[in-house]
Every structure is written in C-alpha cells, then in structure tokens.
C-alpha cells in the first residue's frame, strides 16, 4: 500500500474543495500537512482536524501565495515545523473577472 509516512506536504488552497480533499488523502496516507489558506481560517482549521481524523498531522497557515514574500514565508514556516518539504501541491484558485485579452499585466501575474 502507498504510504507517505514521515513525509511533509504543503498544499496551497488547502482549506476548500480539491485542496481540502488532497489534504485529507495525505493525512490518510500518514503525511504531515501544511494547509495554506487566504480568507477562511475556520475552513482551514476544519481541514487540519480532518487530516488528524484521517491519521495525519497538520497545521494551517495564512499566506497569499500570489505575493512572493508570503509564498516564501509559507515555505520557510513549513520547513521550520517539519524539517523537510517532500511534496508541494500548488492548488490555489485565483480568479480575476476579466477576459484574458483584457487583463492587465498585474492581474495576469496575480493569477
């Protein structure tokens, strides 16, 4: 059987939807999971609890990964907590209400 025992994962956008499901599966497989969120701390805490119920270990950390300094802080804190980073799932959902040909360079960079 596949196992992630002893491995550390970082999941951006981990508090909802696909990211939450990925976090839960990593927990089931025995991983330690850094759950990234931007807005909904309560949802992130529930994801952490879900990982624990599945058998893993997790913590939640707010960071807007569209900002390089916050993304760097997210990785640094994950490394501080777990001592390693074995898996990264880049899953954040950033949507701008504009047609691609109408997006500014700043909007494009943010997505």
C-alpha positions in Angstrom: 0.0 0.0 0.0 1.1 3.5 -0.7 2.3 5.5 2.3 3.5 9.0 2.9 4.6 8.1 6.5 7.3 10.6 7.6 6.8 12.8 4.5 5.8 16.5 4.7 3.4 18.2 2.2 2.4 21.7 1.5 -1.0 22.3 -0.1 -1.8 25.8 -1.3 -5.6 26.5 -1.4 -5.9 23.6 1.1 -8.9 24.8 3.1 -11.6 24.1 0.4 -12.6 21.9 -2.5 -9.8 19.9 -4.2 -7.2 21.2 -1.9 -9.1 20.0 1.2 -9.6 16.6 -0.4 -5.8 16.4 -1.2 -5.0 17.3 2.4 -7.4 14.6 3.7 -5.8 12.0 1.5 -2.3 13.0 2.5 -3.4 12.6 6.2 -4.9 9.2 5.4 -1.5 8.2 3.9 0.3 9.4 7.1 1.8 12.6 5.9 2.3 15.8 7.8 0.5 18.6 6.0 0.8 22.4 5.9 -2.7 23.7 5.0 -2.4 27.1 3.2 -5.4 29.4 3.1 -6.0 33.1 2.4 -9.5 34.0 3.7 -11.3 31.4 5.7 -9.4 30.4 8.8 -12.3 28.4 10.2 -12.3 26.2 7.0 -8.6 25.8 7.3 -8.9 24.7 11.0 -11.6 22.1 9.9 -9.2 20.8 7.2 -6.5 20.4 9.9 -9.0 18.5 12.0 -9.9 16.3 9.0 -6.2 15.5 8.4 -5.9 14.5 12.1 -9.0 12.3 12.0 -7.5 10.6 8.9 -4.3 9.8 10.8 -2.0 12.6 9.8 -0.7 15.8 11.4 -1.4 19.3 10.1 -1.2 23.0 10.7 -2.8 25.9 8.9 -1.0 29.0 7.7 -2.4 32.1 6.1 -0.4 33.3 3.1 -1.3 35.0 -0.2 0.9 32.9 -2.5 0.5 35.5 -5.3 2.9 37.6 -3.2 6.4 36.3 -3.4 7.3 37.3 0.2 4.2 35.5 1.6 4.9 32.4 -0.5 8.5 32.4 0.8 7.3 32.7 4.4 4.9 29.8 3.8 7.7 27.5 2.6 10.0 28.7 5.4 7.4 28.0 8.1 6.7 24.6 6.7 10.4 23.8 6.8 10.6 25.1 10.3 7.7 23.0 11.5 8.5 19.8 9.6 12.2 20.0 8.9 11.6 19.0 5.3 9.3 19.5 2.4 8.7 16.4 0.3 5.5 17.3 -1.6 4.1 20.6 -2.8 0.6 20.9 -4.3 0.1 24.2 -6.0 -3.7 24.4 -5.9 -4.7 28.0 -5.1 -7.7 29.3 -7.1 -7.1 32.9 -8.1 -9.7 34.2 -10.5 -10.0 37.7 -11.9 -13.3 38.8 -13.5 -11.8 39.7 -16.9 -11.3 38.1 -20.3 -7.7 37.1 -20.7 -7.2 39.6 -23.5 -8.4 42.4 -21.2 -6.2 41.5 -18.2 -3.6 43.9 -17.1 -0.1 42.6 -16.6 -0.6 42.9 -12.8 -3.8 40.8 -13.0 -2.1 38.2 -15.1 0.9 38.0 -12.7 -1.5 37.5 -9.8 -3.2 34.5 -11.3 
